[in-house]
């Protein structure tokens, strides 16, 4: 096995880093393991290459930054007892910088007892460990006991709109110019059509086939194989129903009853477990109804959104706009310890309530409109009524291309979606 380690490390040292579309993400090198997690095909491996590239540009020796992919078929016989040989080769080929070597360990879940392997590296205090792998295995909720307290994770999603614009070579700084403003809106429509998965963005002509393959991989590898689900047909039906209801209130009880009407006996627990498995795989996110009684909140329908708008089965621009806002808020909430809910009011619905503990920070409504006259009065009344009740820090209505500010008992900001998305990117 030592010779294999030598081959793999040597291949890295003589390789040329692949062409990168740089991600607007920060990363951490410290005493804890740093895990890059996220949906399949979001670019986790390339983000590790970006970390390596940044370090090399900052003057690190190539031998001080070592990348190893444990999905390499040659590692199929790897065992815990090979750890000593791994260390030997690392120090045979590697060079410490300030007493440290950066180890980029990809698909680390393929190492038997990988948690103990990583913990043993950390205990030696000679390594910065960055790892990546299946989110169902290396996410915070799944990490081995031995890494508790020594582990941080980074959620990497498909390209943000800002990263998409960067790939397209567009700079929205001069959006006041009509030509630039039109180009940005055109790019937003394209982004909303196929989504932000890197390979899809690079190969838009293959978008449909790629997205379908991603969906099938989630179904069979992240859900059926991992959770040992025998009734694959029922799971596929559930995902179809989920897709038809993206952005809408999704009732576990109603779906259970629908299965029953087809002669398929499924318990509420089974249906809820299907949804939970898809959340764990970062295929969808759920937004729960707002309320102060946690038990009542759990009993209410959630709104479900795909992690990428490419997964939409229908070209509903309003729902896609809402999904982009939902996923952006989800990531922000995860990084800043916030909570995201929706709220039902007598007049309708408030799409998003952003809160920190018991304090409501912001209400957001999303609407596909470009002029004040197009906005339905009930949408404004919903956020006004909710604002008077919840006393948020601010109220925002995200629009297609309307920018304005009005005071209707409360101050309401109208912000174009593209500008809101770019503003969220800048604030992270």
Secondary structure, DSSP 8 states (H G I E B T S, - for coil): -HHHHHHHHHHHHH---------------SSSEEEEE-STTSSHHHHHHHHHHHHHHTT--GGGEEEEETTSGGGTT--GGGHHHHHHHHHHH---BTTBEEEEEETGGGSTTHHHHHHHHHHTT-EEEEEE--HHHHSGGG--GGGTTSEEEEE--S--HHHHHHHHT--GGGTTSHHHHHHHHHHHHHHHHH---HHHHHTGGGHHHHHHHHHHHIIIIIIIIHHT-S-HHHHHHHHHHHHHTTTSEE-HHHHHHHHHHTT----HHHHHHHHHHHHHTTSEEEEEE--S-HHHHHHS-EEEEESSGGG-SS--HHHHHHHHHHHHHHHHHHHHT-EEEEEE-SS-EEEEEEEETTEEEEEEEE---SSGGGS-HHHHHHHHHHHHHH--SEEEEEESS--EEEESSSEEEEEEHHHHHHHHHHH-
